[in-house]
């Protein structure tokens, strides 16, 4: 997808992400750059990229990471790049996360009802969003990278069957602010934080590819 296909609202947010890369600590950048190098290796061998973002309940951070990584791949025009999410157990894609993502313009709509409803989003309507274990369909079973975005899942799943790479990138859980006056503010902060780092991963991978092409 070309950048001009993004809405003005989303374009503004993405450009804000890019302007804030300097806010990411050098220590954190080194972790993110490991994922970038993984993407570059796949690209150089013309292999598809498949990433599963994993947290305990597959309700908040994992879905946010899944969507931002996919958006970043569209922004930087990566082909054969698919993202997924999962948990160590299934619950539901939390409605607070859905609301926060909609506030930044990702256009997520609920498709079914029930305790674990299915959502779709305008930018990748074929990819249904719902809570699932990381090894359940439609998630890939081999040749994928696992990105662990919470400490509990990271510690509980030191080995992910089928993954050809595993990365630990924990984020603070906005759940602790549920039903408080800070709820919306903290969910928005987490959406922004995860988005900034997901876009940095793709930005840095793109810079590496440009550099390699000049060698």
KERO-725423 format. One line per field, with one value per residue: residue number from 0; residue in three letters; x, y, z negated of N, C-alpha, C in turn. Coordinates in Angstrom, 3 decimals, padded with zeros to 6 digits, m for minus. Each point is the difference from the previous one (the first is absolute). Layout:
BEGIN
resi: NUM / ...;
resn: ALA / ...;
n.px: X / ...;
n.py: Y / ...;
n.pz: Z / ...;
ca.px: X / ...;
ca.py: Y / ...;
ca.pz: Z / ...;
c.px: X / ...;
c.py: Y / ...;
c.pz: Z / ...;
***
This chain:
BEGIN
resi: 0 / 1 / 2 / 3 / 4 / 5 / 6 / 7 / 8 / 9 / 10 / 11 / 12 / 13 / 14 / 15 / 16 / 17 / 18 / 19 / 20 / 21 / 22 / 23 / 24 / 25 / 26 / 27 / 28 / 29 / 30 / 31 / 32 / 33 / 34 / 35 / 36 / 37 / 38 / 39 / 40 / 41 / 42 / 43 / 44 / 45 / 46 / 47 / 48 / 49 / 50 / 51 / 52 / 53 / 54 / 55 / 56 / 57 / 58 / 59 / 60 / 61 / 62 / 63 / 64 / 65 / 66 / 67 / 68 / 69 / 70 / 71 / 72 / 73 / 74 / 75 / 76 / 77 / 78 / 79 / 80 / 81 / 82 / 83 / 84 / 85 / 86 / 87 / 88 / 89 / 90 / 91 / 92 / 93 / 94 / 95 / 96 / 97 / 98 / 99 / 100 / 101 / 102 / 103 / 104 / 105 / 106 / 107 / 108 / 109 / 110 / 111 / 112 / 113 / 114 / 115 / 116 / 117 / 118 / 119 / 120 / 121 / 122 / 123 / 124 / 125 / 126 / 127 / 128 / 129 / 130 / 131 / 132 / 133 / 134 / 135 / 136 / 137 / 138 / 139 / 140 / 141 / 142 / 143 / 144 / 145 / 146 / 147 / 148 / 149 / 150 / 151 / 152 / 153 / 154 / 155 / 156 / 157 / 158 / 159 / 160 / 161 / 162 / 163 / 164 / 165 / 166 / 167 / 168 / 169 / 170 / 171 / 172 / 173 / 174 / 175 / 176 / 177 / 178 / 179 / 180 / 181 / 182 / 183 / 184 / 185 / 186 / 187 / 188 / 189 / 190 / 191 / 192 / 193 / 194 / 195 / 196 / 197 / 198 / 199 / 200 / 201 / 202 / 203 / 204 / 205 / 206 / 207 / 208 / 209 / 210 / 211 / 212 / 213 / 214;
resn: UNK / UNK / UNK / UNK / UNK / UNK / UNK / UNK / UNK / UNK / UNK / UNK / UNK / UNK / UNK / UNK / UNK / UNK / UNK / UNK / UNK / UNK / UNK / UNK / UNK / UNK / UNK / UNK / UNK / UNK / UNK / UNK / UNK / UNK / UNK / UNK / UNK / UNK / UNK / UNK / UNK / UNK / UNK / UNK / UNK / UNK / UNK / UNK / UNK / UNK / UNK / UNK / UNK / UNK / UNK / UNK / UNK / UNK / UNK / UNK / UNK / UNK / UNK / UNK / UNK / UNK / UNK / UNK / UNK / UNK / UNK / UNK / UNK / UNK / UNK / UNK / UNK / UNK / UNK / UNK / UNK / UNK / UNK / UNK / UNK / UNK / UNK / UNK / UNK / UNK / UNK / UNK / UNK / UNK / UNK / UNK / UNK / UNK / UNK / UNK / UNK / UNK / UNK / UNK / UNK / UNK / UNK / UNK / UNK / UNK / UNK / UNK / UNK / UNK / UNK / UNK / UNK / UNK / UNK / UNK / UNK / UNK / UNK / UNK / UNK / UNK / UNK / UNK / UNK / UNK / UNK / UNK / UNK / UNK / UNK / UNK / UNK / UNK / UNK / UNK / UNK / UNK / UNK / UNK / UNK / UNK / UNK / UNK / UNK / UNK / UNK / UNK / UNK / UNK / UNK / UNK / UNK / UNK / UNK / UNK / UNK / UNK / UNK / UNK / UNK / UNK / UNK / UNK / UNK / UNK / UNK / UNK / UNK / UNK / UNK / UNK / UNK / UNK / UNK / UNK / UNK / UNK / UNK / UNK / UNK / UNK / UNK / UNK / UNK / UNK / UNK / UNK / UNK / UNK / UNK / UNK / UNK / UNK / UNK / UNK / UNK / UNK / UNK / UNK / UNK / UNK / UNK / UNK / UNK / UNK / UNK / UNK / UNK / UNK / UNK;
n.px: 000.848 / m000.245 / 000.898 / m000.230 / m000.045 / 000.898 / m000.896 / m000.469 / m000.993 / m000.023 / 000.077 / m000.790 / m000.697 / 000.063 / m000.179 / m000.950 / m000.370 / 000.138 / m000.692 / m000.535 / 000.602 / 000.353 / m001.281 / 000.258 / 000.178 / 001.289 / m000.229 / m001.105 / 000.669 / 000.954 / m000.990 / m000.478 / 001.267 / m000.088 / m001.180 / 000.518 / 001.048 / m000.895 / m000.655 / 001.163 / 000.305 / m001.259 / 000.111 / 001.204 / m000.647 / m000.699 / 000.028 / m001.199 / m000.497 / 000.091 / m000.779 / 000.192 / m000.848 / 000.721 / m001.157 / m000.217 / m000.836 / 000.938 / 000.077 / 001.261 / 001.156 / m000.368 / m001.267 / 000.329 / 000.886 / m000.916 / m000.895 / 000.777 / 000.419 / m001.245 / m000.436 / 001.013 / m000.344 / m001.235 / 000.311 / 000.818 / m001.199 / m000.142 / 000.413 / m000.964 / m000.790 / m000.114 / m000.936 / 000.248 / m000.914 / 000.442 / m000.528 / 000.369 / m001.029 / m001.199 / m000.270 / 000.338 / m000.130 / 000.693 / m001.230 / 000.745 / 000.649 / m001.129 / m000.530 / 001.100 / m000.041 / m001.286 / 000.405 / 000.921 / m001.194 / 000.122 / m001.151 / m000.178 / m000.649 / m001.012 / 000.377 / 000.349 / m000.934 / m000.289 / 000.524 / 000.200 / m000.488 / m000.392 / 001.154 / m000.288 / 001.000 / m000.207 / 001.145 / m000.628 / m001.064 / 000.972 / 000.609 / m000.724 / m000.507 / 000.568 / m000.345 / 001.237 / 000.275 / 001.249 / m000.339 / m001.052 / m000.843 / 000.290 / 000.562 / 001.134 / 000.407 / 000.585 / 001.308 / m000.171 / m000.086 / 000.386 / m000.866 / 000.694 / m001.234 / 000.039 / 000.405 / m001.311 / m000.377 / 000.856 / m000.311 / m001.294 / 000.493 / 000.992 / m000.844 / 000.006 / m000.703 / 000.878 / 000.335 / 000.384 / m000.720 / 000.553 / m000.848 / 000.670 / m001.220 / 000.167 / m001.309 / m000.167 / m000.704 / m000.800 / m000.115 / 001.154 / m000.346 / m000.426 / m001.104 / 000.974 / 000.243 / 001.059 / m001.091 / m000.745 / 000.470 / m000.051 / m001.192 / m000.294 / 000.551 / m000.628 / m001.113 / 000.264 / 000.279 / m000.939 / m000.829 / 000.527 / 000.006 / m001.233 / m000.271 / 000.615 / m000.581 / m001.093 / 000.040 / 000.477 / m000.906 / m000.819 / 000.505 / m000.075 / m001.188 / m000.258 / 000.528 / m000.629 / m001.001 / 000.634 / 000.046;
n.py: m001.197 / 000.915 / 000.871 / 000.374 / m001.331 / 000.485 / m000.060 / 001.213 / m000.477 / m001.127 / 000.689 / 000.854 / m001.056 / m000.567 / 001.170 / 000.019 / m001.246 / 000.304 / 001.053 / m001.102 / m000.464 / 001.271 / m000.170 / m000.878 / m000.621 / 000.213 / m000.315 / 000.721 / 000.983 / m000.412 / m000.068 / 001.201 / 000.370 / m000.835 / 000.544 / 001.219 / m000.495 / m000.533 / 001.159 / 000.601 / m000.917 / 000.097 / 001.313 / m000.113 / m000.925 / 001.151 / m000.015 / m000.547 / 001.101 / m000.780 / 000.825 / m000.717 / 000.943 / m000.292 / m000.041 / 000.142 / 001.044 / 000.462 / 001.013 / 000.355 / m000.155 / m001.265 / 000.336 / 000.855 / m000.887 / m000.953 / 000.885 / 000.474 / m001.234 / m000.411 / 000.991 / m000.299 / m001.261 / 000.465 / 000.697 / m000.996 / m000.406 / m000.755 / m000.880 / m000.897 / 000.839 / m001.036 / 000.555 / m000.587 / m000.462 / m000.220 / m000.891 / m000.071 / 000.855 / m000.406 / 001.277 / 001.262 / 000.494 / 000.574 / 000.323 / 000.102 / m001.099 / m000.598 / 000.540 / m000.338 / m001.162 / m000.018 / 000.405 / m000.894 / m000.553 / m001.096 / 000.548 / m000.386 / m001.004 / m000.132 / m001.256 / m000.534 / m000.628 / m000.008 / m000.990 / m000.465 / 001.227 / m000.090 / 000.613 / 000.977 / 000.256 / 001.264 / 000.068 / m000.996 / 000.140 / m000.599 / 000.841 / m001.023 / 000.850 / m000.936 / m000.283 / m000.465 / m001.269 / 000.208 / m001.241 / 000.809 / m000.558 / 000.967 / m000.062 / 000.431 / m001.161 / 000.638 / 000.229 / 000.280 / 001.302 / m000.299 / 000.983 / m000.126 / 000.449 / m001.104 / 000.359 / m000.074 / 000.413 / 000.989 / 000.096 / 000.008 / 000.654 / m000.586 / m000.955 / 000.506 / m001.121 / m000.261 / 000.754 / 000.797 / 000.787 / 000.452 / 001.005 / 000.554 / 000.534 / m000.098 / 000.198 / 001.137 / m000.725 / 000.522 / m001.321 / 000.357 / 000.683 / m001.259 / 000.629 / 000.760 / 001.147 / m000.769 / m000.753 / 000.925 / 000.836 / m000.988 / m000.326 / 001.295 / 000.134 / m001.122 / 000.388 / 001.180 / m000.490 / m000.932 / 000.939 / 000.847 / m000.995 / m000.316 / 001.278 / 000.092 / m001.149 / 000.419 / 001.152 / m000.609 / m000.934 / 000.995 / 000.639 / m001.160 / m000.162 / 001.278 / m000.136 / m001.170 / 000.700 / 000.811 / m001.161;
n.pz: 000.000 / 000.895 / m000.431 / 001.254 / m000.210 / m000.861 / m000.960 / 000.083 / m000.705 / 000.709 / 001.108 / m000.606 / m000.425 / 001.199 / 000.550 / m000.933 / 000.291 / 001.290 / m000.380 / m000.552 / 001.088 / m000.102 / m000.282 / 000.947 / m001.134 / m000.113 / m001.269 / 000.032 / 000.590 / m000.815 / m000.890 / 000.320 / 000.016 / m001.029 / m000.257 / 000.095 / m000.634 / m000.802 / 000.047 / m000.196 / m000.896 / m000.429 / 000.020 / m000.495 / m000.699 / 000.159 / m001.318 / m000.106 / m000.527 / m001.068 / m000.677 / m001.104 / m000.374 / m001.090 / m000.675 / m001.280 / 000.089 / 000.823 / m000.850 / m000.248 / m000.657 / 000.015 / m000.176 / m000.951 / m000.456 / 000.087 / m000.402 / m000.948 / m000.238 / 000.142 / m000.768 / m000.808 / 000.197 / m000.152 / m001.070 / m000.361 / 000.419 / m001.092 / 000.900 / 000.132 / m000.658 / m000.828 / m000.742 / m001.149 / m000.813 / m001.226 / m000.816 / m001.258 / 000.026 / 000.328 / 000.235 / 000.277 / 001.218 / m000.983 / m000.343 / m001.091 / 000.347 / 000.312 / m001.084 / m000.661 / 000.623 / m000.251 / m001.194 / 000.386 / 000.302 / m000.787 / m000.325 / m001.258 / 000.568 / m000.829 / 000.268 / m001.173 / m000.683 / m001.287 / m000.739 / 001.228 / 000.152 / 001.260 / 000.230 / 000.823 / 000.843 / 000.342 / m000.655 / m000.587 / 000.750 / 000.691 / m000.820 / m000.451 / m000.879 / m000.736 / m001.239 / m000.044 / m000.184 / m000.295 / m000.374 / m000.125 / 000.865 / 000.881 / m001.200 / 000.552 / 000.495 / 001.005 / m000.076 / m001.284 / m000.246 / m001.218 / m000.211 / m001.114 / m000.226 / m000.737 / m001.205 / m000.303 / 001.208 / m000.133 / m001.285 / 000.340 / 001.050 / m000.652 / 000.413 / 001.226 / 000.013 / 000.949 / m001.039 / 000.996 / m000.801 / m001.103 / m000.219 / m001.008 / 000.144 / m001.303 / m000.135 / m000.632 / m000.843 / 000.936 / m000.141 / m000.557 / 001.096 / 000.225 / 000.413 / 000.492 / m000.574 / m000.148 / 000.004 / 000.555 / m000.906 / m000.884 / 000.450 / 000.087 / m001.196 / m000.374 / 000.597 / m000.514 / m001.188 / 000.083 / 000.437 / m000.859 / m000.856 / 000.343 / 000.077 / m001.167 / m000.347 / 000.595 / m000.656 / m001.080 / 000.178 / 000.263 / m001.057 / m000.622 / 000.526 / m000.272 / m001.217 / m000.151 / 000.529 / m000.862 / m000.660;
ca.px: m000.848 / 000.735 / m000.291 / m001.099 / m001.265 / m000.329 / m000.787 / 000.778 / 000.130 / 000.966 / 001.290 / 000.513 / 000.453 / 001.200 / 001.098 / 000.348 / 000.833 / 001.334 / 000.667 / 000.274 / 000.928 / 001.072 / m000.446 / 000.267 / 001.341 / 000.960 / m000.132 / m001.212 / 000.234 / 000.765 / m000.957 / m000.848 / 000.821 / 000.109 / m001.158 / 000.269 / 000.963 / m000.756 / m000.770 / 000.944 / 000.441 / m001.098 / m000.123 / 001.136 / m000.185 / m001.316 / m000.895 / m001.092 / 000.113 / m001.164 / 000.305 / m001.058 / 000.224 / m000.557 / m000.083 / m000.667 / m001.426 / m000.318 / m001.132 / 000.372 / 001.271 / 000.313 / m000.778 / 000.515 / 001.247 / m000.330 / m000.547 / 000.995 / 001.028 / m000.572 / m000.088 / 001.358 / 000.421 / m000.675 / 000.585 / 001.332 / m000.212 / 000.526 / m000.907 / 000.065 / 000.205 / m001.257 / 000.105 / m001.008 / 000.160 / m000.492 / 000.304 / 000.188 / m001.389 / m000.922 / m001.024 / m000.723 / 000.626 / m000.653 / m000.687 / 000.726 / 001.044 / m000.680 / m000.373 / 001.217 / 000.486 / m000.911 / 000.255 / 001.107 / m000.398 / 000.220 / m001.280 / m000.310 / m001.435 / m000.360 / m000.689 / m000.855 / m000.207 / 000.431 / 001.053 / 001.248 / m000.474 / 000.935 / 000.066 / 000.727 / 000.422 / m000.059 / 001.263 / 000.320 / m001.282 / 000.070 / 000.591 / m000.953 / 000.647 / m000.674 / 000.963 / 000.307 / 001.337 / 000.963 / 000.187 / m001.278 / m000.291 / 000.721 / 001.418 / 000.925 / 000.541 / 001.454 / 000.667 / m000.502 / 000.650 / m000.863 / 000.359 / m000.647 / m000.202 / m000.239 / 000.964 / m000.594 / 000.080 / 001.421 / 000.536 / m000.761 / 000.229 / 001.376 / 000.143 / m001.209 / 000.160 / m000.178 / 000.568 / 001.406 / 000.605 / m000.815 / 000.473 / m000.672 / m000.225 / m001.128 / m000.612 / m000.869 / m001.381 / m000.955 / m001.097 / 000.016 / m000.747 / m001.409 / m001.003 / 000.520 / m000.095 / 001.114 / m000.121 / 000.155 / 001.321 / 001.050 / m000.128 / 000.525 / 001.456 / 000.564 / m000.149 / 001.010 / 001.316 / 000.209 / 000.054 / 001.293 / 001.061 / m000.242 / 000.436 / 001.465 / 000.501 / m000.077 / 000.850 / 001.401 / 000.182 / 000.042 / 001.305 / 000.997 / m000.136 / 000.551 / 001.458 / 000.517 / m000.097 / 001.080 / 001.296;
ca.py: 001.197 / 001.254 / 000.844 / 000.925 / m000.682 / 000.150 / 001.190 / 001.130 / m000.190 / m001.054 / 000.495 / 000.925 / m000.790 / m000.740 / 000.970 / 000.298 / m001.126 / 000.140 / 001.138 / m000.340 / m001.119 / 000.397 / m000.250 / m001.403 / m000.117 / m000.769 / m001.402 / m000.524 / m000.040 / m001.200 / m001.111 / 000.173 / m000.209 / m001.440 / m000.347 / 000.608 / m000.846 / m001.190 / 000.376 / 000.185 / m001.329 / m000.588 / 000.756 / m000.277 / m001.341 / 000.006 / m000.855 / 000.756 / 000.295 / m000.337 / 000.344 / m000.148 / 000.810 / m000.857 / 000.380 / m001.068 / m000.192 / 000.434 / 000.912 / 001.412 / 000.344 / m000.828 / 000.490 / 001.328 / m000.226 / m000.618 / 000.987 / 001.023 / m000.576 / m000.094 / 001.360 / 000.438 / m000.682 / 000.701 / 001.339 / m000.122 / m000.755 / m001.357 / m001.009 / m001.316 / 000.301 / m000.272 / 000.009 / m000.759 / 000.137 / m001.135 / 000.030 / m001.306 / m000.428 / 000.859 / 000.714 / 000.808 / 001.256 / 000.883 / 001.113 / 001.242 / 000.049 / 000.304 / 001.420 / 000.800 / m000.115 / 000.788 / 001.424 / 000.447 / m000.103 / m001.299 / m000.424 / m001.383 / m000.180 / m001.304 / m000.830 / m000.970 / 000.259 / m001.103 / 000.261 / 000.225 / 000.444 / 000.186 / 001.362 / 000.199 / 001.392 / 000.430 / m000.082 / m001.393 / m000.610 / m001.465 / m000.466 / 000.179 / 000.251 / m000.578 / m000.583 / m001.401 / m000.414 / 000.329 / m001.116 / m000.321 / 000.637 / m000.119 / 000.301 / m000.943 / m001.042 / m000.079 / 001.072 / 001.299 / 000.593 / 000.235 / 001.184 / m000.096 / 001.386 / 000.090 / m000.809 / m001.269 / m000.924 / m000.185 / m000.954 / m001.243 / m000.683 / 000.220 / m000.629 / 000.062 / m000.975 / 000.470 / 001.333 / 000.033 / 001.067 / 000.380 / 001.277 / 000.459 / 001.446 / 000.242 / 001.315 / 000.087 / m000.387 / 001.044 / m000.597 / 000.443 / 001.247 / m000.243 / 000.531 / 001.145 / 001.255 / 000.054 / m001.122 / 000.368 / 000.616 / m001.012 / m000.825 / 000.799 / 000.017 / m001.289 / m000.098 / 000.869 / m000.562 / m001.192 / 000.444 / 000.636 / m001.002 / m000.824 / 000.751 / 000.066 / m001.280 / 000.007 / 001.101 / m000.393 / m001.043 / 000.684 / 000.660 / m001.036 / m000.453 / 001.060 / m000.047 / m001.199 / 000.137 / 000.884 / m000.667;
ca.pz: 000.000 / 000.012 / m001.151 / 000.257 / m000.251 / m001.411 / m000.298 / m000.518 / m001.444 / m000.263 / 000.484 / m001.010 / m001.142 / 000.398 / 000.069 / m001.389 / m000.413 / 000.585 / m000.629 / m001.397 / m000.120 / m000.917 / m001.372 / m000.314 / m000.583 / 000.798 / m000.406 / 000.628 / 001.449 / 000.328 / 000.041 / 001.176 / 001.192 / 000.231 / 000.832 / 001.304 / 000.720 / 000.414 / 001.183 / 001.102 / 000.442 / 000.768 / 001.244 / 000.869 / 000.551 / 000.651 / m000.774 / m000.630 / m001.421 / m000.821 / m001.384 / m000.992 / m001.193 / m001.048 / m001.411 / m000.749 / 000.278 / 001.366 / m000.128 / 000.062 / 000.638 / 001.170 / 001.126 / 000.360 / 000.730 / 001.286 / 000.925 / 000.332 / 000.867 / 001.349 / 000.533 / 000.322 / 001.237 / 001.089 / 000.109 / 000.609 / 001.238 / m000.044 / 000.543 / m000.656 / m001.416 / m000.693 / m001.455 / m000.725 / m001.438 / m000.763 / m001.417 / m000.627 / m000.131 / 000.754 / m000.777 / 000.978 / 000.404 / m000.955 / 000.662 / m000.275 / 001.021 / 001.261 / m000.032 / 000.107 / 001.382 / 000.834 / m000.228 / 000.857 / 001.399 / 000.633 / 000.578 / m000.361 / m000.226 / m000.545 / 000.996 / m000.677 / m001.425 / m000.841 / m000.979 / 000.726 / 001.312 / 001.111 / 000.539 / 001.258 / 000.143 / 001.390 / 000.721 / 000.311 / m000.351 / 000.038 / m001.247 / m001.086 / m001.279 / m001.166 / m000.919 / 000.272 / m000.406 / 001.057 / 000.928 / 000.621 / 001.288 / 001.270 / m000.170 / 000.647 / m000.869 / 000.164 / 000.744 / m000.422 / m001.163 / m001.160 / m000.772 / m001.306 / m000.437 / m001.448 / m000.741 / m000.405 / 001.136 / 000.293 / m000.968 / 000.054 / 001.278 / 000.449 / 001.317 / 000.826 / 001.092 / 001.367 / 000.215 / 000.392 / m000.800 / m001.154 / m000.518 / m001.208 / 000.037 / m000.900 / m000.178 / m001.169 / 000.276 / m000.379 / m000.766 / m001.399 / m000.102 / 000.306 / m000.931 / m000.742 / 000.751 / 000.954 / 000.935 / 001.406 / 000.169 / m000.042 / 001.200 / 001.110 / m000.154 / 000.392 / 001.458 / 000.591 / m000.318 / 000.826 / 001.388 / 000.263 / 000.075 / 001.187 / 001.174 / m000.022 / 000.522 / 001.467 / 000.468 / m000.066 / 001.012 / 001.293 / 000.077 / 000.243 / 001.391 / 000.855 / m000.164 / 000.650 / 001.460 / 000.443 / m000.188;
c.px: 000.878 / m000.449 / m001.192 / m001.368 / m000.401 / m000.813 / 000.907 / 000.262 / 001.078 / 001.396 / 000.644 / 000.560 / 001.288 / 001.207 / 000.429 / 000.856 / 001.437 / 000.784 / 000.416 / 000.960 / 001.130 / m000.378 / 000.263 / 001.429 / 000.906 / m000.083 / m001.212 / 000.179 / 000.774 / m000.902 / m000.867 / 000.776 / 000.248 / m001.161 / 000.199 / 000.934 / m000.660 / m000.786 / 000.909 / 000.468 / m001.073 / m000.107 / 001.115 / m000.088 / m001.366 / m000.983 / m001.108 / 000.259 / m001.319 / 000.380 / m001.233 / 000.393 / m000.747 / 000.006 / m000.880 / m001.419 / m000.414 / m001.217 / 000.369 / 001.281 / 000.301 / m000.786 / 000.506 / 001.291 / m000.228 / m000.432 / 001.025 / 001.122 / m000.506 / m000.099 / 001.376 / 000.502 / m000.650 / 000.652 / 001.351 / 000.005 / 000.763 / m001.055 / 000.203 / 000.296 / m001.334 / 000.234 / m001.200 / 000.177 / m000.570 / 000.396 / 000.371 / m001.358 / m000.876 / m001.004 / m000.900 / 000.852 / m000.713 / m000.570 / 000.698 / 001.144 / m000.592 / m000.326 / 001.226 / 000.565 / m000.895 / 000.235 / 001.169 / m000.279 / 000.204 / m001.281 / m000.280 / m001.480 / m000.269 / m000.873 / m000.968 / m000.148 / 000.527 / 001.148 / 001.349 / m000.346 / 001.128 / m000.109 / 000.713 / 000.433 / 000.207 / 001.280 / 000.419 / m001.206 / 000.031 / 000.537 / m000.951 / 000.739 / m000.846 / 001.061 / 000.156 / 001.337 / 000.952 / 000.178 / m001.302 / m000.161 / m000.630 / 001.497 / 000.878 / 000.590 / 001.510 / 000.496 / m000.584 / 000.864 / m001.041 / 000.528 / m000.810 / m000.126 / m000.450 / 000.928 / m000.555 / 000.094 / 001.449 / 000.601 / m000.692 / 000.226 / 001.420 / 000.278 / m001.335 / 000.173 / m000.265 / 000.621 / 001.450 / 000.734 / m000.971 / 000.597 / m000.823 / m000.079 / m001.178 / m000.435 / m000.858 / m001.443 / m000.955 / m001.154 / m000.068 / m000.756 / m001.474 / m000.894 / 000.559 / m000.164 / 001.076 / m000.123 / 000.274 / 001.383 / 001.103 / m000.093 / 000.536 / 001.526 / 000.613 / m000.106 / 001.084 / 001.405 / 000.316 / 000.106 / 001.344 / 001.100 / m000.190 / 000.457 / 001.518 / 000.600 / 000.030 / 000.863 / 001.461 / 000.304 / 000.116 / 001.343 / 001.111 / m000.039 / 000.565 / 001.525 / 000.608 / m000.020 / 001.118 / 001.378 / 000.430;
c.py: 001.239 / 000.882 / 000.921 / m000.644 / 000.067 / 001.271 / 001.097 / m000.171 / m001.020 / 000.415 / 000.919 / m000.759 / m000.749 / 000.934 / 000.439 / m001.122 / 000.206 / 001.145 / m000.307 / m001.182 / 000.313 / m000.221 / m001.441 / m000.111 / m000.845 / m001.486 / m000.644 / m000.101 / m001.247 / m001.229 / 000.068 / m000.292 / m001.474 / m000.496 / 000.555 / m000.879 / m001.299 / 000.287 / 000.142 / m001.351 / m000.685 / 000.656 / m000.373 / m001.385 / m000.174 / m000.974 / 000.835 / 000.203 / m000.344 / 000.239 / m000.240 / 000.833 / m000.678 / 000.701 / m001.042 / m000.273 / 000.342 / 000.932 / 001.465 / 000.199 / m000.801 / 000.443 / 001.367 / m000.147 / m000.607 / 001.050 / 001.055 / m000.548 / m000.127 / 001.375 / 000.504 / m000.662 / 000.648 / 001.365 / m000.034 / m000.940 / m001.325 / m000.949 / m001.324 / 000.142 / m000.170 / m000.061 / m000.695 / 000.303 / m001.227 / 000.142 / m001.371 / m000.587 / 000.981 / 000.650 / 000.759 / 001.220 / 001.090 / 001.250 / 001.331 / 000.183 / 000.365 / 001.492 / 000.891 / m000.042 / 000.771 / 001.499 / 000.525 / m000.240 / m001.337 / m000.674 / m001.481 / m000.114 / m001.429 / m000.747 / m000.987 / 000.404 / m001.187 / 000.387 / 000.270 / 000.447 / 000.148 / 001.439 / m000.028 / 001.462 / 000.334 / m000.254 / m001.416 / m000.853 / m001.525 / m000.587 / 000.279 / 000.066 / m000.587 / m000.656 / m001.498 / m000.359 / 000.177 / m001.114 / m000.421 / 000.726 / 001.369 / 000.249 / m001.051 / m000.967 / m000.163 / 001.223 / 001.373 / 000.523 / 000.190 / 001.217 / m000.025 / 001.411 / 000.117 / m000.962 / m001.371 / m001.037 / m000.311 / m001.053 / m001.358 / m000.805 / 000.279 / m000.591 / 000.050 / m000.965 / 000.635 / 001.344 / m000.110 / 001.172 / 000.358 / 001.252 / 000.394 / 001.521 / 000.351 / 001.459 / m000.039 / m000.298 / 001.129 / m000.511 / 000.524 / 001.304 / m000.165 / 000.548 / 001.069 / 001.251 / 000.097 / m001.034 / 000.394 / 000.577 / m001.044 / m000.967 / 000.749 / 000.055 / m001.309 / m000.217 / 000.821 / m000.577 / m001.201 / 000.383 / 000.599 / m001.052 / m000.953 / 000.714 / 000.161 / m001.285 / 000.011 / 001.105 / m000.443 / m001.110 / 000.622 / 000.696 / m001.018 / m000.491 / 001.027 / m000.011 / m001.182 / 000.109 / 000.856 / m000.638 / m000.770;
c.pz: 000.000 / m001.147 / 000.248 / m000.169 / m001.472 / m000.202 / m000.554 / m001.496 / m000.333 / 000.456 / m001.023 / m001.196 / 000.330 / 000.085 / m001.401 / m000.570 / 000.477 / m000.645 / m001.434 / m000.162 / m000.982 / m001.465 / m000.432 / m000.521 / 000.894 / m000.327 / 000.659 / 001.513 / 000.403 / 000.073 / 001.248 / 001.284 / 000.279 / 000.863 / 001.409 / 000.827 / 000.465 / 001.282 / 001.215 / 000.538 / 000.832 / 001.372 / 000.978 / 000.631 / 000.658 / m000.675 / m000.626 / m001.478 / m000.680 / m001.457 / m000.870 / m001.224 / m001.145 / m001.355 / m000.685 / 000.491 / 001.430 / m000.008 / 000.201 / 000.804 / 001.259 / 001.230 / 000.467 / 000.807 / 001.372 / 001.013 / 000.377 / 000.871 / 001.439 / 000.639 / 000.410 / 001.279 / 001.218 / 000.244 / 000.716 / 001.208 / 000.025 / 000.567 / m000.751 / m001.483 / m000.706 / m001.505 / m000.626 / m001.496 / m000.686 / m001.461 / m000.507 / m000.382 / 000.779 / m000.935 / 000.972 / 000.326 / m000.792 / 000.672 / m000.258 / 000.996 / 001.353 / 000.068 / 000.171 / 001.413 / 000.962 / m000.183 / 000.835 / 001.477 / 000.665 / 000.499 / m000.200 / m000.306 / m000.488 / 000.997 / m000.640 / m001.471 / m000.802 / m000.905 / 000.644 / 001.426 / 001.017 / 000.484 / 001.343 / 000.053 / 001.460 / 000.777 / 000.351 / m000.369 / 000.017 / m001.306 / m001.156 / m001.336 / m001.128 / m000.868 / 000.252 / m000.642 / 001.181 / 001.029 / 000.687 / 001.334 / m000.227 / m000.107 / 000.680 / m001.006 / 000.134 / 000.780 / m000.315 / m001.141 / m001.092 / m000.744 / m001.286 / m000.581 / m001.449 / m000.707 / m000.358 / 001.122 / 000.339 / m000.913 / 000.095 / 001.260 / 000.496 / 001.373 / 000.722 / 001.174 / 001.372 / 000.287 / 000.450 / m000.652 / m001.122 / m000.617 / m001.227 / 000.015 / m000.910 / m000.043 / m001.258 / 000.402 / m000.414 / m000.854 / m001.425 / m000.213 / 000.360 / m001.113 / m000.936 / 000.866 / 001.077 / 001.120 / 001.449 / 000.273 / 000.072 / 001.182 / 001.214 / m000.050 / 000.480 / 001.497 / 000.688 / m000.197 / 000.879 / 001.466 / 000.357 / 000.174 / 001.181 / 001.259 / 000.026 / 000.568 / 001.523 / 000.592 / 000.033 / 001.011 / 001.384 / 000.195 / 000.266 / 001.440 / 000.968 / m000.064 / 000.719 / 001.513 / 000.584 / m000.124 / 001.224;
***
